[in-house]
């Protein structure tokens, strides 16, 4: 099977097979992965490798056959995972060696982040690095003793070929097994020790601004003043860092903090890392100038960048950022939305077997669509040249914004903007005729939670009902399809099957989304659900000392029960949980919940101090905890323009520590949830706003101007 067949067609074809007629091992044509729902596992279902899904059956087989286990971990939109599959796992010779010496297991890291986190940590300890594909060799008791990422088919430079590695490990297992067993035990002990040290003691820890000041200094030290972003290549967007910087700029009155965030977002949107034709952001830039992307698109990047751009628009009032919110939202709603309301996980970098093919253009292709004159202008602005800027073709990207190009051409910016917008529309229509990259159509609770939060924020900031409807539809999808009858959330849904008990980030990010949904539309059911699921989360994941484990007490423990403090491509679930607790405490006046939120921050501060720019969401929670924390209770009069004016005044400003409750005397459940509504009613037939700051509520006001004065006080 060629690499070009990887993608939507292959996964769709394999998903449609009548598996009820197949033997348990998949038969002659398939392996056991044919029975799975994961697109990544299905991509390997026709490999000659005798793959097993992760599970006790595979490890029991390893014990019976006295073989080590090869666990190969990746995800369906991973370029180098495709390369390794094509080179090695589709190869009969390589497969024969694997099947003879090992019990091979394939894992979708997006379905099983617990397995991935455990063995990625092991790989980093053993090799000093990591990445995907991740290939780890284990004892039948799941202890790792050797790890590698991409292994080439043939030896290349300093990299050994995969068959040599397999044969060497297989030989050592037979001739000097104790060496591997001892190595596995030492590594397991090291992982357990690391987990014990992951969080410190909360005793004596005080919450103050010092960590926020220190992380600002660290960001400033690594900031790229010319192109935005931090450090050298490769450059990742890491939007949660930018959202934190906007908060630091406001709290500490450091203008540079806001400048770093805005300039980075500006450069991302103008760059090749941003899809100027169909919108959305690619995974990262391989260079320091954001010019050449890794073309993969992931749902979580779209969500986090939308949140950062919404923050930036509120902080700056620059429509550049509101347009960014709209464009990314348009991409998600068009290309990553299931008809039932859930959001898909992402899109591949590859199409037709080559990275980036779907996104690249030549001047001739542009001119065929736009004509000579229009095409020449478009190519000039978007750096599409005969020589190409990526392997002989061109990534569409801007070196200057439209205003700068308009000045260069000597025409009105509005006119040039219209010309370029029409060009993008026509090129998008033409691009839709191409073979699309593979789309991973599984729905993950955690990533949907982030997108729900992003769209709800977009609805709040931009006043667009369609975003609120889309966010609500995703929430309803999860509640109806990805929650068991006993209330337990599940992580993954695909083709009618929900599976895998949800992890901490599923609960924390989904509750984040529910909080934003309440803020956007004031449907008290979402606030009620956020409180209910947060209580479930604390029971399932709590360590009894304030922190939370990544996996629940009712789920499998792979080797260790880890706690993730550092952010990665997505923020830490622990940090999201702490921030949720603090905000829910503000909305309900629950002081005990405030204490639990602060208790979730304190044990993490020691590790955060070692990696301050890697704990942005923890510091976002800390910023909130330090206050002042404002809750505005709106007692609205139906049809009164004052209510809309007050909401508009709140929503056009960047007020990251301000939440809104809407009083409704007829909503019995809402009034049970929060005592803050007691006695809050419209005065003299006018919409009234009550500002409660920390533990004190001020006298009601009846105009937006008076409310803003109170907020500034």
C-alpha positions as CSV (number, residue, x, y, z in Angstrom):
1,X,0.0,0.0,0.0
2,X,1.5,3.3,-1.0
3,X,1.9,6.3,1.3
4,X,-0.4,8.3,-0.9
5,X,-3.3,6.0,0.3
6,X,-2.9,7.2,3.8
7,X,-5.8,9.5,4.6
8,X,-9.5,9.9,4.5
9,X,-10.1,7.3,1.8
10,X,-8.2,4.5,3.6
11,X,-9.7,5.1,7.0
12,X,-13.2,5.4,5.5
13,X,-12.8,2.2,3.5
14,X,-11.6,0.3,6.5
15,X,-14.2,1.8,8.8
16,X,-16.9,0.4,6.4
17,X,-15.7,-3.2,6.5
18,X,-18.1,-5.8,8.1
19,X,-15.8,-6.8,10.9
20,X,-18.4,-9.3,12.3
21,X,-17.2,-11.8,9.6
22,X,-13.5,-11.6,10.5
23,X,-11.6,-13.9,12.8
24,X,-10.2,-12.4,16.1
25,X,-6.8,-11.8,14.7
26,X,-8.1,-10.0,11.6
27,X,-7.5,-12.8,9.2
28,X,-5.0,-12.9,6.3
29,X,-5.7,-9.4,5.0
30,X,-5.8,-7.5,8.3
31,X,-4.4,-7.5,11.8
32,X,-6.2,-6.9,15.1
33,X,-6.4,-3.1,14.6
34,X,-9.2,-3.6,12.1
35,X,-11.6,-3.9,15.1
36,X,-10.6,-0.4,16.4
37,X,-12.2,3.0,15.9
38,X,-9.1,5.1,16.1
39,X,-8.2,6.5,12.6
40,X,-4.5,6.1,13.6
41,X,-4.9,2.4,14.4
42,X,-7.0,1.8,11.3
43,X,-4.2,3.3,9.2
44,X,-2.1,0.3,10.4
45,X,-4.7,-2.3,10.1
46,X,-3.4,-3.7,6.8
47,X,0.3,-3.7,7.9
48,X,1.9,-7.2,7.8
49,X,3.0,-6.4,11.4
50,X,0.8,-8.4,13.8
51,X,-0.3,-5.3,15.7
52,X,-2.4,-5.6,18.9
53,X,-4.3,-2.7,20.5
54,X,-3.1,-1.7,24.0
55,X,-4.6,-4.1,26.5
56,X,-4.0,-6.9,28.9
57,X,-4.5,-9.5,26.2
58,X,-1.3,-8.4,24.4
59,X,0.8,-8.5,27.6
60,X,-0.6,-11.9,28.6
61,X,0.5,-13.1,25.2
62,X,4.0,-11.7,25.7
63,X,4.2,-13.5,29.0
64,X,3.1,-16.8,27.5
65,X,5.4,-16.5,24.5
66,X,8.3,-15.1,26.6
67,X,8.7,-12.1,24.3
68,X,9.4,-8.4,24.9
69,X,6.8,-5.9,23.8
70,X,7.2,-3.2,21.1
71,X,4.9,-0.3,21.8
72,X,4.7,2.1,18.9
73,X,2.9,5.3,19.6
74,X,1.7,8.1,17.3
75,X,-1.4,9.8,15.9
76,X,-3.1,9.9,12.6
77,X,-2.0,13.3,11.4
78,X,1.7,12.8,12.3
79,X,3.9,13.1,9.2
80,X,6.9,11.1,10.5
81,X,4.5,8.4,11.7
82,X,3.4,8.0,8.1
83,X,7.0,7.9,6.9
84,X,7.9,5.2,9.3
85,X,4.8,3.1,8.5
86,X,5.6,3.3,4.8
87,X,9.3,2.5,5.1
88,X,9.1,-0.1,7.8
89,X,5.7,-1.3,9.0
90,X,4.4,-1.9,5.5
91,X,7.6,-3.8,4.7
92,X,7.4,-7.6,4.8
93,X,11.0,-8.1,6.0
94,X,10.7,-5.7,8.9
95,X,7.3,-7.1,9.8
96,X,8.7,-10.7,9.9
97,X,11.4,-9.6,12.4
98,X,9.0,-7.8,14.6
99,X,6.5,-10.7,14.6
100,X,9.2,-13.2,15.3
101,X,10.9,-11.4,18.2
102,X,8.2,-9.2,19.8
103,X,4.5,-8.7,20.6
104,X,3.8,-5.4,18.8
105,X,1.3,-2.9,20.2
106,X,0.0,0.2,18.4
107,X,-1.3,3.1,20.5
108,X,-3.1,6.3,19.5
109,X,-1.6,8.9,21.8
110,X,-4.7,11.1,21.4
111,X,-6.9,8.3,22.7
112,X,-4.5,7.2,25.4
113,X,-2.5,10.1,26.7
114,X,-1.7,8.2,29.8
115,X,0.2,5.5,27.9
116,X,1.9,8.2,25.8
117,X,2.9,10.4,28.8
118,X,4.4,7.4,30.7
119,X,6.6,6.2,27.9
120,X,7.4,9.6,26.5
121,X,8.8,10.5,29.9
122,X,10.8,7.2,29.8
123,X,12.1,8.1,26.4
124,X,13.2,11.5,27.6
125,X,15.0,10.0,30.6
126,X,16.7,7.4,28.4
127,X,17.6,9.6,25.4
128,X,17.3,13.2,26.4
129,X,14.6,13.8,23.8
130,X,11.3,12.6,22.4
131,X,8.7,12.9,19.8
132,X,6.5,10.9,17.5
133,X,6.5,8.2,16.3
134,X,7.6,6.9,19.7
135,X,8.8,3.3,19.9
136,X,9.4,1.8,23.3
137,X,10.5,-1.7,24.2
138,X,9.0,-3.2,27.3
139,X,9.1,-6.2,29.5
140,X,5.8,-8.2,29.6
141,X,5.3,-6.3,32.9
142,X,5.2,-3.0,31.0
143,X,8.6,-1.8,32.3
144,X,10.5,0.1,29.5
145,X,14.2,-0.7,28.8
146,X,14.8,0.9,25.4
147,X,13.2,3.8,23.5
148,X,13.6,5.5,20.2
149,X,11.5,7.9,18.0
150,X,11.7,7.6,14.2
151,X,13.9,4.6,13.1
152,X,14.8,4.5,9.4
153,X,14.4,1.4,7.3
154,X,18.2,1.5,6.5
155,X,21.0,2.9,8.6
156,X,21.4,6.6,7.9
157,X,24.3,8.7,9.2
158,X,24.5,8.1,13.0
159,X,21.0,6.4,13.0
160,X,20.9,2.6,13.0
161,X,18.4,0.8,10.8
162,X,15.3,-0.7,12.4
163,X,16.1,-4.3,11.6
164,X,19.6,-4.0,13.3
165,X,17.9,-2.5,16.4
166,X,15.2,-5.2,16.5
167,X,17.7,-8.0,16.1
168,X,20.0,-6.6,18.7
169,X,17.3,-6.2,21.3
170,X,15.9,-9.6,20.5
171,X,19.3,-11.2,20.9
172,X,19.9,-9.5,24.2
173,X,16.5,-10.6,25.5
174,X,17.6,-14.2,24.8
175,X,21.3,-14.0,25.9
176,X,21.5,-11.3,28.6
177,X,17.9,-10.7,29.7
178,X,18.8,-9.7,33.2
179,X,20.5,-6.6,31.8
180,X,17.3,-5.5,30.2
181,X,15.2,-6.4,33.3
182,X,17.6,-4.5,35.5
183,X,17.5,-1.5,33.2
184,X,13.7,-1.6,33.1
185,X,13.4,-1.8,36.9
186,X,15.9,1.1,37.3
187,X,14.0,3.2,34.9
188,X,10.6,2.4,36.5
189,X,12.0,3.3,39.9
190,X,13.2,6.6,38.4
191,X,9.8,7.3,36.9
192,X,8.1,6.6,40.2
193,X,10.5,8.9,42.0
194,X,9.9,11.7,39.4
195,X,6.2,11.4,40.0
196,X,6.7,11.7,43.8
197,X,8.7,14.8,43.2
198,X,6.4,16.3,40.5
199,X,4.6,18.4,43.1
200,X,6.0,19.9,46.2
201,X,4.4,20.7,49.5
202,X,1.7,23.4,49.8
203,X,2.9,24.1,53.4
204,X,4.3,27.5,53.8
205,X,3.6,28.5,50.1
206,X,2.1,31.9,49.8
207,X,0.4,33.3,46.7
208,X,2.0,36.5,45.6
209,X,3.0,38.3,42.4
210,X,6.7,37.3,42.5
211,X,6.3,34.3,40.2
212,X,4.4,36.4,37.7
213,X,7.2,39.0,37.6
214,X,9.8,36.3,37.2
215,X,8.0,34.7,34.3
216,X,7.6,38.1,32.6
217,X,11.4,38.5,32.8
218,X,12.0,35.0,31.3
219,X,9.7,35.8,28.4
220,X,11.4,39.1,27.8
221,X,14.8,37.4,27.7
222,X,13.8,35.0,24.9
223,X,11.5,37.3,22.9
224,X,12.2,37.7,19.2
225,X,11.8,41.4,18.8
226,X,11.9,41.2,15.0
227,X,9.5,38.4,14.3
228,X,7.7,37.7,17.5
229,X,7.6,34.4,19.3
230,X,10.3,33.1,21.7
231,X,13.6,31.5,21.1
232,X,15.0,30.0,18.0
233,X,13.5,27.6,15.4
234,X,11.2,25.7,15.5
235,X,8.6,28.1,16.7
236,X,5.3,27.0,18.1
237,X,2.4,29.4,18.6
238,X,1.8,28.4,22.3
239,X,-1.2,30.7,22.5
240,X,-1.7,30.2,26.2
241,X,1.6,32.0,26.8
242,X,0.3,35.0,24.9
243,X,-3.0,35.0,26.9
244,X,-0.9,35.1,30.1
245,X,1.3,37.9,28.8
246,X,-1.8,40.0,28.2
247,X,-2.8,39.4,31.8
248,X,0.7,40.3,33.1
249,X,0.7,43.5,31.1
250,X,-2.5,44.5,32.8
251,X,-1.6,43.4,36.3
252,X,2.0,44.6,36.4
253,X,1.5,47.6,34.1
254,X,4.3,46.2,31.9
255,X,3.7,47.5,28.4
256,X,6.3,45.1,27.0
257,X,4.2,42.1,28.1
258,X,1.2,43.2,25.9
259,X,3.6,44.1,23.0
260,X,5.2,40.6,23.1
261,X,1.7,39.0,22.8
262,X,0.3,41.3,20.1
263,X,3.5,41.2,18.0
264,X,3.6,37.4,18.1
265,X,0.0,37.1,17.1
266,X,0.5,39.6,14.3
267,X,3.4,37.7,12.9
268,X,1.6,34.4,13.1
269,X,-1.3,35.7,11.2
270,X,0.8,37.3,8.5
271,X,3.1,34.3,8.2
272,X,3.2,30.9,6.4
273,X,2.1,29.3,9.6
274,X,-1.3,30.7,9.0
275,X,-3.5,29.4,6.2
276,X,-4.3,32.5,4.2
277,X,-6.6,30.7,1.7
278,X,-8.8,28.5,4.0
279,X,-7.8,30.0,7.4
280,X,-6.7,28.2,10.5
281,X,-3.2,27.8,11.9
282,X,-0.7,25.1,11.1
283,X,1.1,23.2,13.9
284,X,4.3,25.2,14.0
285,X,7.0,26.9,11.9
286,X,10.2,25.0,11.2
287,X,12.1,28.3,10.9
288,X,12.6,31.3,13.3
289,X,10.6,33.7,10.9
290,X,7.3,31.8,10.9
291,X,7.7,31.3,7.1
292,X,7.7,27.6,6.6
293,X,5.1,25.6,8.5
294,X,4.7,22.0,9.5
295,X,1.3,21.8,7.7
296,X,-0.6,19.7,10.1
297,X,-3.7,21.4,11.7
298,X,-4.9,20.5,15.1
299,X,-8.1,21.4,16.8
300,X,-6.5,22.5,20.1
301,X,-4.3,25.0,18.2
302,X,-7.3,26.6,16.6
303,X,-9.1,26.8,20.0
304,X,-6.2,28.2,21.9
305,X,-5.3,30.7,19.2
306,X,-8.9,31.9,19.0
307,X,-8.9,32.5,22.8
308,X,-5.6,34.4,22.6
309,X,-6.9,36.5,19.6
310,X,-10.1,37.3,21.5
311,X,-8.0,38.4,24.5
312,X,-5.9,40.5,22.1
313,X,-8.9,42.2,20.6
314,X,-10.3,43.1,23.9
315,X,-6.9,44.4,25.1
316,X,-6.1,46.4,22.0
317,X,-9.5,47.0,20.2
318,X,-7.5,46.3,16.9
319,X,-9.9,44.7,14.4
320,X,-6.8,42.7,13.1
321,X,-7.4,40.4,16.0
322,X,-11.2,40.1,15.7
323,X,-10.7,39.2,12.1
324,X,-8.3,36.5,13.2
325,X,-11.0,35.1,15.6
326,X,-13.5,35.1,12.8
327,X,-11.2,33.4,10.3
328,X,-10.1,30.6,12.6
329,X,-13.7,30.0,13.7
330,X,-14.8,29.9,10.0
331,X,-12.2,27.2,9.4
332,X,-13.3,25.1,12.4
333,X,-17.0,25.4,11.6
334,X,-16.5,24.6,8.0
335,X,-13.9,21.8,8.1
336,X,-13.7,20.3,11.6
337,X,-17.3,20.1,12.6
338,X,-19.3,16.9,12.8
339,X,-22.9,17.2,11.6
340,X,-24.0,16.2,15.1
341,X,-22.1,19.1,16.6
342,X,-18.8,17.6,17.9
343,X,-15.5,18.9,16.6
344,X,-13.0,16.7,14.8
345,X,-9.4,16.4,16.0
346,X,-7.4,17.7,13.1
347,X,-6.0,17.5,9.6
348,X,-2.9,15.9,8.3
349,X,0.2,17.7,6.9
350,X,0.3,15.3,3.9
351,X,-1.9,14.9,0.9
352,X,-1.1,12.7,-2.2
353,X,1.7,11.3,-0.1
354,X,3.6,14.5,0.2
355,X,3.7,17.1,3.0
356,X,2.1,20.4,2.1
357,X,0.8,19.5,-1.4
358,X,-2.7,20.7,-0.7
359,X,-1.5,24.2,0.4
360,X,1.2,25.0,-2.2
361,X,0.9,27.2,-5.3
362,X,2.9,28.3,-8.4
363,X,2.5,31.7,-10.0
364,X,1.0,29.9,-13.0
365,X,-1.7,28.2,-10.9
366,X,-2.6,31.5,-9.3
367,X,-2.9,33.2,-12.6
368,X,-5.0,30.4,-14.1
369,X,-7.6,31.1,-11.4
370,X,-7.3,34.9,-11.1
371,X,-6.1,36.1,-14.4
372,X,-2.8,37.8,-15.2
373,X,-3.3,41.2,-13.7
374,X,-5.2,40.1,-10.5
375,X,-2.9,37.1,-10.2
376,X,0.3,39.2,-10.4
377,X,-0.9,41.5,-7.6
378,X,-1.8,38.5,-5.5
379,X,1.5,36.8,-6.1
380,X,3.4,40.0,-5.3
381,X,1.7,40.5,-1.9
382,X,1.7,36.9,-0.9
383,X,5.2,36.0,-1.9
384,X,4.4,33.6,-4.7
385,X,7.4,33.5,-7.1
386,X,8.8,31.5,-9.9
387,X,11.7,30.3,-7.7
388,X,9.3,29.2,-5.0
389,X,9.7,29.5,-1.2
390,X,9.1,25.8,-0.4
391,X,10.6,22.9,-2.5
392,X,10.0,24.7,-5.8
393,X,6.4,25.8,-5.0
394,X,5.0,28.5,-2.7
395,X,3.5,28.8,0.7
396,X,1.1,31.7,0.7
397,X,2.3,34.3,3.2
398,X,2.6,38.0,3.8
399,X,5.7,39.9,4.6
400,X,3.7,43.1,5.2
401,X,0.1,43.7,6.1
402,X,-2.4,45.1,3.6
403,X,-2.0,48.7,4.8
404,X,1.8,48.5,4.1
405,X,1.3,46.9,0.7
406,X,-1.4,49.5,-0.2
407,X,1.1,52.3,0.6
408,X,3.7,50.5,-1.6
409,X,1.2,50.2,-4.5
410,X,-0.1,53.7,-3.9
411,X,-3.7,52.7,-3.6
412,X,-6.4,52.7,-0.9
413,X,-6.0,49.9,1.7
414,X,-9.7,49.1,1.4
415,X,-9.5,48.6,-2.3
416,X,-6.4,46.4,-2.1
417,X,-8.1,44.4,0.7
418,X,-11.1,43.8,-1.5
419,X,-8.9,42.6,-4.4
420,X,-6.9,40.2,-2.1
421,X,-10.1,39.0,-0.4
422,X,-11.7,38.1,-3.8
423,X,-8.4,36.4,-4.8
424,X,-8.5,34.3,-1.6
425,X,-12.1,33.3,-2.2
426,X,-11.4,32.2,-5.8
427,X,-8.2,30.3,-4.9
428,X,-10.1,28.6,-2.0
429,X,-12.8,27.4,-4.4
430,X,-10.1,26.1,-6.7
431,X,-8.2,24.4,-3.9
432,X,-11.3,22.6,-2.8
433,X,-11.0,20.5,-6.0
434,X,-7.6,19.1,-4.8
435,X,-7.2,15.9,-2.9
436,X,-7.6,16.9,0.8
437,X,-5.3,15.9,3.6
438,X,-6.5,13.1,5.9
439,X,-8.9,14.4,8.5
440,X,-9.0,12.7,11.9
441,X,-12.7,12.6,12.6
442,X,-12.7,11.3,16.1
443,X,-14.1,13.6,18.7
444,X,-12.1,14.1,21.9
445,X,-13.8,15.6,25.0
446,X,-10.8,17.6,26.1
447,X,-10.1,19.3,22.8
448,X,-13.8,19.9,22.3
449,X,-13.9,21.6,25.7
450,X,-11.2,24.0,24.5
451,X,-13.1,24.7,21.3
452,X,-16.3,25.2,23.2
453,X,-14.5,27.7,25.4
454,X,-13.0,29.5,22.4
455,X,-16.3,29.8,20.4
456,X,-18.2,30.9,23.5
457,X,-15.5,33.6,24.1
458,X,-15.7,34.6,20.5
459,X,-19.5,34.9,20.8
460,X,-19.0,37.0,24.0
461,X,-16.4,39.3,22.5
462,X,-17.8,39.7,19.0
463,X,-21.5,39.3,19.8
464,X,-22.0,36.6,17.2
465,X,-24.8,34.2,18.0
466,X,-23.6,31.5,15.5
467,X,-20.5,30.9,17.6
468,X,-22.6,30.4,20.7
469,X,-24.9,28.0,18.9
470,X,-21.9,26.0,17.7
471,X,-20.3,25.9,21.1
472,X,-23.6,24.8,22.6
473,X,-24.0,22.1,20.0
474,X,-20.6,20.6,20.9
475,X,-21.5,20.6,24.6
476,X,-24.8,18.9,24.0
477,X,-23.0,16.3,21.8
478,X,-20.6,15.4,24.6
479,X,-23.3,15.3,27.2
480,X,-25.6,13.1,25.1
481,X,-23.0,10.8,23.4
482,X,-19.9,10.9,25.6
483,X,-21.3,10.5,29.1
484,X,-22.3,7.2,30.6
485,X,-25.6,6.7,32.4
486,X,-23.7,6.9,35.7
487,X,-22.4,10.4,34.7
488,X,-18.8,9.4,33.9
489,X,-17.4,11.3,31.0
490,X,-15.6,9.3,28.2
491,X,-12.7,10.6,26.2
492,X,-13.3,9.5,22.6
493,X,-16.2,9.2,20.2
494,X,-16.1,7.9,16.6
495,X,-18.8,6.3,14.4
496,X,-21.3,5.8,17.1
497,X,-18.9,4.4,19.7
498,X,-17.8,6.4,22.8
499,X,-14.9,4.8,24.7
500,X,-12.0,5.3,27.1
501,X,-12.7,6.7,30.6
502,X,-12.0,10.5,30.5
503,X,-8.8,11.9,31.8
504,X,-8.2,15.0,33.9
505,X,-7.8,17.2,30.9
506,X,-11.2,16.0,29.5
507,X,-12.9,17.0,32.7
508,X,-11.0,20.3,33.2
509,X,-11.2,21.5,29.6
510,X,-14.8,20.6,29.2
511,X,-15.7,22.4,32.5
512,X,-13.7,25.4,31.2
513,X,-16.0,25.3,28.1
514,X,-19.1,25.1,30.2
515,X,-18.0,28.1,32.3
516,X,-17.5,30.1,29.1
517,X,-20.8,28.9,27.8
518,X,-22.6,30.3,30.8
519,X,-20.7,33.6,30.5
520,X,-21.8,33.9,26.8
521,X,-25.5,33.0,27.0
522,X,-26.4,32.8,30.8
523,X,-28.0,29.4,30.5
524,X,-27.7,28.3,34.1
525,X,-27.8,24.6,33.1
526,X,-24.2,25.0,32.0
527,X,-23.1,26.5,35.3
528,X,-24.9,23.7,37.1
529,X,-23.1,21.1,34.9
530,X,-19.8,22.7,35.4
531,X,-20.2,22.5,39.2
532,X,-21.4,18.9,39.0
533,X,-18.6,17.7,36.8
534,X,-16.0,19.6,38.8
535,X,-17.1,17.8,41.9
536,X,-16.9,14.5,40.0
537,X,-13.4,15.5,38.8
538,X,-12.2,16.2,42.3
539,X,-13.5,12.8,43.5
540,X,-12.0,10.9,40.6
541,X,-8.6,12.6,40.3
542,X,-7.9,14.2,43.6
543,X,-4.7,13.1,45.5
544,X,-6.1,14.1,48.9
545,X,-3.6,16.9,49.2
546,X,-5.0,19.5,46.8
547,X,-3.5,18.3,43.5
548,X,-5.0,16.1,40.8
549,X,-3.7,13.0,39.0
550,X,-3.9,12.8,35.2
551,X,-5.8,9.6,35.3
552,X,-8.7,8.7,37.5
553,X,-8.9,6.2,40.4
554,X,-11.2,4.0,38.3
555,X,-8.9,3.8,35.3
556,X,-5.8,1.8,34.4
557,X,-2.5,2.7,35.9
558,X,0.1,2.1,33.2
559,X,3.2,2.3,35.4
560,X,2.7,5.4,37.4
561,X,-0.2,7.7,38.2
562,X,1.2,10.9,36.9
563,X,0.5,14.5,37.6
564,X,1.2,17.0,34.8
565,X,2.2,20.5,36.0
566,X,3.9,21.8,32.8
567,X,2.0,22.9,29.8
568,X,2.6,21.4,26.5
569,X,0.8,21.9,23.2
570,X,-2.2,22.0,25.4
571,X,-2.2,23.5,28.9
572,X,-1.9,21.4,32.1
573,X,-5.1,19.8,33.2
574,X,-4.1,20.5,36.8
575,X,-3.8,24.2,36.0
576,X,-7.2,24.3,34.2
577,X,-8.8,22.6,37.1
578,X,-7.4,25.1,39.6
579,X,-8.6,28.0,37.4
580,X,-12.0,26.5,37.1
581,X,-12.3,26.0,40.8
582,X,-11.5,29.6,41.5
583,X,-13.9,31.0,38.9
584,X,-16.7,28.7,40.0
585,X,-16.0,29.7,43.6
586,X,-16.4,33.4,42.6
587,X,-19.7,32.7,40.8
588,X,-21.2,30.7,43.8
589,X,-19.5,32.5,46.7
590,X,-18.2,29.1,47.9
591,X,-15.1,29.9,50.0
592,X,-14.2,26.3,50.5
593,X,-14.0,26.0,46.7
594,X,-11.7,29.0,46.6
595,X,-9.4,27.3,49.2
596,X,-9.4,24.1,47.1
597,X,-8.4,26.1,44.0
598,X,-5.6,27.8,45.8
599,X,-4.5,24.5,47.2
600,X,-4.2,23.1,43.7
601,X,-1.8,26.0,42.8
602,X,0.5,25.9,45.8
603,X,2.1,22.5,45.4
604,X,2.9,23.3,41.8
605,X,4.8,26.6,42.4
606,X,8.2,25.0,43.1
607,X,8.3,23.1,39.8
608,X,6.8,26.1,38.0
609,X,9.6,28.3,39.2
610,X,12.1,26.0,37.4
611,X,10.1,26.2,34.2
612,X,8.2,29.6,34.4
613,X,7.5,29.9,30.7
614,X,6.1,26.4,30.6
615,X,3.4,26.9,33.2
616,X,1.3,29.7,31.7
617,X,-2.1,28.4,32.7
618,X,-0.9,27.8,36.3
619,X,0.1,31.5,36.4
620,X,-3.2,32.5,34.8
621,X,-4.9,30.8,37.7
622,X,-2.5,32.5,40.1
623,X,-3.3,35.9,38.5
624,X,-7.0,35.2,39.1
625,X,-6.4,34.0,42.7
626,X,-4.5,37.2,43.5
627,X,-7.5,39.2,42.4
628,X,-9.2,41.5,42.6
629,X,-11.9,39.1,41.6
630,X,-15.1,40.8,40.3
631,X,-18.5,39.3,39.8
632,X,-21.1,41.6,38.2
633,X,-24.7,40.6,39.0
634,X,-27.0,41.9,36.3
635,X,-30.6,42.3,37.3
636,X,-32.1,43.0,33.9
637,X,-35.4,44.4,32.9
638,X,-36.8,42.8,29.8
639,X,-36.5,45.1,26.8
640,X,-34.4,47.6,28.7
641,X,-31.6,48.9,26.6
642,X,-29.5,49.4,29.7
643,X,-28.9,45.6,30.0
644,X,-27.3,45.5,26.5
645,X,-25.3,48.6,27.2
646,X,-23.9,47.2,30.4
647,X,-23.0,43.9,28.8
648,X,-21.4,45.7,25.8
649,X,-19.3,47.8,28.2
650,X,-18.1,44.7,30.0
651,X,-17.4,42.7,26.9
652,X,-15.5,45.3,24.9
653,X,-12.9,45.5,27.7
654,X,-10.2,43.1,28.7
655,X,-11.3,42.2,32.2
656,X,-9.8,38.7,32.8
657,X,-10.8,38.6,36.5
658,X,-14.4,39.7,35.9
659,X,-17.3,37.3,35.7
660,X,-21.0,38.0,35.1
661,X,-24.1,36.5,36.7
662,X,-27.5,37.3,35.4
663,X,-30.2,37.3,38.0
664,X,-33.5,35.6,37.2
665,X,-36.1,35.3,40.0
666,X,-37.8,32.5,38.0
667,X,-34.7,30.3,37.8
668,X,-35.0,28.3,41.0
669,X,-32.0,26.2,40.3
670,X,-29.7,29.2,39.6
671,X,-30.8,30.8,42.9
672,X,-29.9,27.6,44.7
673,X,-26.5,27.5,43.1
674,X,-25.3,30.9,44.2
675,X,-26.3,33.1,47.2
676,X,-24.8,36.1,45.3
677,X,-28.2,36.6,43.7
678,X,-30.1,37.1,46.9
679,X,-31.5,40.6,47.1
680,X,-30.2,41.5,43.7
681,X,-33.1,42.9,41.7
682,X,-33.8,45.7,39.3
683,X,-34.3,49.1,41.0
684,X,-37.1,51.5,39.9
685,X,-37.8,49.6,36.7
686,X,-34.2,49.9,35.4
687,X,-31.6,47.2,34.8
688,X,-29.3,47.3,37.8
689,X,-25.7,46.0,38.1
690,X,-24.2,44.9,41.4
691,X,-20.4,44.7,41.5
692,X,-19.1,42.2,44.1
693,X,-15.4,42.5,44.5
694,X,-13.8,39.7,46.5
695,X,-16.1,39.5,49.5
696,X,-17.8,42.9,49.2
697,X,-20.8,43.9,47.1
698,X,-21.2,47.6,46.2
699,X,-24.4,49.6,45.8
700,X,-26.2,48.9,42.5
701,X,-25.8,51.2,39.5
702,X,-28.1,51.6,36.5
703,X,-25.8,52.8,33.7
704,X,-22.9,51.4,31.9
705,X,-20.8,54.5,32.7
706,X,-21.4,54.1,36.5
707,X,-20.5,50.4,36.2
708,X,-17.2,51.1,34.5
709,X,-16.3,53.7,37.1
710,X,-16.9,51.1,39.8
711,X,-14.7,48.5,38.0
712,X,-11.9,51.0,37.8
713,X,-12.1,51.8,41.5
